Amino acid sequence: MAKLREEKKQQTRQAIMDASRRLFAARGYEKTSVADLAAAAGVGKGTIYSYFSTKEEIFLALSREQLVQQNMTIAQSETGVASVCEKMMAVFGGTFSFMEKEKEFGRLLMRESFFPEEKNLEQSRQVEELYIEMLIPILKQAQNQGELRSDLDLLLVIGHFYGLFLITISAWFSRRLTTKEAFFTTLQQLIELAMHGLAPLRSTENVQ
């Protein structure tokens, strides 16, 4: 019985998530109410609040789910031959593609990244942890391959790259970057500039 109850709870939670994804995409985040989500999921409004305390919490859960899927896709396609810059572009490019399709999601994610509300701190930290889980193996491999200095604190490196992504996506939302191509070109240039300062110093013996 306990197993059946747990399965039912998971099914209800997933139904709420699926309904939220559909309605947020169709109507926009701000124009979708909790009552709308309950009706679309086939549950009572009170049931929504037994799983999520706020609409923002549902959004963050959807963001976390998106990052999990993105992480799996990158892991499955990882060949080991791409440069650290190319791998960073794959990670942040996946997030940009998600934000491009779900602009209101993206704006809220930006807000929660810069200024998370107290009630959403745990969810925001979980999203951050997913980025760390994606990026740490990439950076460790880059150190092993000599692309990054071995003495670097990788959490600080992640913060640096994530900051570059946030600056670039902010410029895209504010229309300083008006096309997808401009976003990717700018982000790649920023990452490559950063890499010049993070790569090991070349020995003068190797300089012809």
C-alpha positions in Angstrom: 0.0 0.0 0.0 2.8 2.4 0.9 4.4 1.8 -2.5 1.1 2.5 -4.3 0.6 5.7 -2.3 4.1 6.8 -3.2 3.6 6.0 -6.9 0.3 8.0 -6.8 2.1 11.0 -5.3 4.8 10.9 -8.0 2.1 10.6 -10.7 0.2 13.6 -9.3 3.4 15.7 -9.0 4.3 14.8 -12.6 0.8 15.7 -13.8 1.2 19.1 -12.2 4.6 19.6 -13.7 3.4 18.6 -17.2 0.4 20.9 -17.0 2.6 23.7 -15.8 5.0 23.3 -18.7 2.1 23.3 -21.2 0.3 26.3 -19.8 3.4 28.4 -19.2 4.4 27.8 -22.8 0.9 28.5 -24.2 -0.2 31.5 -22.0 3.0 32.7 -20.4 4.1 32.4 -16.8 2.5 35.6 -15.5 -0.8 35.0 -17.1 -1.2 31.4 -15.7 -2.7 31.1 -12.3 -2.4 28.3 -9.8 -6.2 27.6 -10.4 -5.4 27.2 -14.1 -2.7 24.7 -13.3 -4.9 22.7 -11.0 -7.7 22.5 -13.7 -5.2 21.5 -16.4 -3.7 18.8 -14.1 -7.1 17.5 -13.0 -6.5 18.2 -9.3 -7.8 20.6 -6.7 -6.0 23.9 -6.0 -5.2 22.7 -2.6 -3.4 19.7 -4.0 -1.1 22.0 -5.9 0.0 23.6 -2.6 0.6 20.3 -1.0 3.3 19.7 -3.6 4.6 23.2 -4.3 4.3 26.2 -2.0 4.4 28.8 -4.8 4.1 29.1 -8.6 7.8 30.1 -8.6 8.7 26.8 -6.9 7.0 25.0 -9.8 9.0 27.0 -12.2 12.3 26.2 -10.4 11.4 22.5 -10.4 10.8 22.6 -14.2 14.1 24.4 -14.6 15.8 21.7 -12.5 14.2 19.0 -14.7 15.4 20.7 -17.8 18.9 20.9 -16.5 18.8 17.2 -15.6 17.8 16.3 -19.2 20.5 18.7 -20.5 23.1 17.0 -18.3 22.1 13.6 -19.6 22.2 14.7 -23.2 25.7 16.2 -22.8 27.0 13.1 -21.0 25.6 10.8 -23.7 27.1 12.8 -26.5 30.5 13.4 -24.8 33.3 12.3 -27.0 36.2 13.6 -25.0 37.8 15.3 -28.0 36.1 18.6 -27.8 37.9 21.6 -26.2 36.8 22.9 -22.8 35.5 26.0 -24.7 33.4 23.9 -27.0 32.0 21.9 -24.0 31.2 25.1 -22.1 29.4 26.4 -25.2 27.4 23.1 -25.3 26.3 23.5 -21.7 25.3 27.1 -21.8 24.0 26.8 -25.4 21.5 24.2 -24.2 20.3 26.6 -21.4 20.0 29.4 -23.9 18.0 27.3 -26.3 15.6 26.5 -23.4 15.3 30.2 -22.5 14.8 31.2 -26.2 11.8 28.9 -26.4 10.5 29.8 -22.9 11.3 33.5 -22.5 9.2 34.1 -19.4 10.9 31.1 -17.8 14.2 32.6 -18.7 13.4 35.9 -17.2 12.3 34.3 -13.9 15.4 32.1 -13.9 17.6 35.2 -14.4 15.8 36.9 -11.5 16.2 33.9 -9.2 19.9 33.5 -10.2 20.7 37.1 -9.3 18.2 37.8 -6.5 16.6 34.6 -5.2 13.8 35.0 -2.7 14.2 33.5 0.7 11.4 30.9 0.1 13.1 29.7 -3.1 16.7 29.5 -1.9 16.8 25.7 -1.6 15.4 25.3 -5.2 17.9 27.9 -6.5 20.7 26.1 -4.8 19.6 22.8 -6.4 19.7 24.5 -9.9 23.2 25.7 -9.1 24.3 22.3 -7.9 23.2 20.8 -11.3 25.5 23.3 -13.1 28.3 22.2 -10.8 27.6 18.6 -11.5 27.8 19.2 -15.3 30.8 21.4 -15.3 33.2 19.8 -12.7 34.0 16.7 -14.8 34.5 18.9 -17.9 37.0 21.1 -16.0 38.8 18.2 -14.4 39.3 16.7 -17.8 40.6 20.0 -19.1 43.1 20.1 -16.3 44.2 16.5 -17.1 44.6 17.5 -20.8 46.6 20.6 -19.9 43.9 23.1 -21.0 43.5 24.6 -17.5 46.1 25.2 -14.8 46.1 22.4 -12.2 46.1 24.8 -9.2 42.7 26.4 -10.0 39.8 26.2 -7.6 37.2 24.7 -10.0 34.2 26.2 -8.1 35.7 29.6 -8.7 36.2 28.8 -12.4 32.5 27.6 -12.6 31.4 30.9 -11.0 33.5 32.8 -13.6 32.1 31.0 -16.6 28.5 31.1 -15.2 28.9 34.9 -14.7 29.9 35.3 -18.3 26.8 33.4 -19.4 24.6 35.5 -17.2 26.1 38.7 -18.6 25.6 37.5 -22.1 22.0 36.2 -21.6 21.1 39.5 -19.9 22.4 41.4 -22.9 20.2 39.2 -25.1 17.1 39.8 -23.0 17.7 43.5 -23.0 18.1 43.4 -26.8 21.7 44.6 -26.8 22.3 41.3 -28.6 19.5 40.9 -31.1 20.1 37.5 -32.6 20.9 34.0 -31.6 24.1 34.2 -33.6 25.2 37.3 -31.8 24.6 35.6 -28.4 26.7 32.6 -29.3 29.5 34.7 -30.9 29.7 37.0 -27.9 29.7 34.2 -25.3 32.3 32.2 -27.2 34.6 35.3 -27.4 34.2 35.9 -23.6 35.0 32.3 -22.8 38.0 32.3 -25.1 39.3 35.5 -23.5 38.9 34.0 -20.1 40.8 30.8 -21.2 43.9 32.9 -22.0 44.2 33.7 -18.4 43.3 30.2 -17.1 45.5 28.1 -19.4 49.0 27.0 -18.1 51.8 29.3 -18.9 53.9 28.1 -21.8 57.5 27.3 -21.0 60.0 29.6 -22.7 61.8 26.4 -23.9 58.8 25.6 -26.1 58.8 29.1 -27.7 60.7 29.1 -31.0 
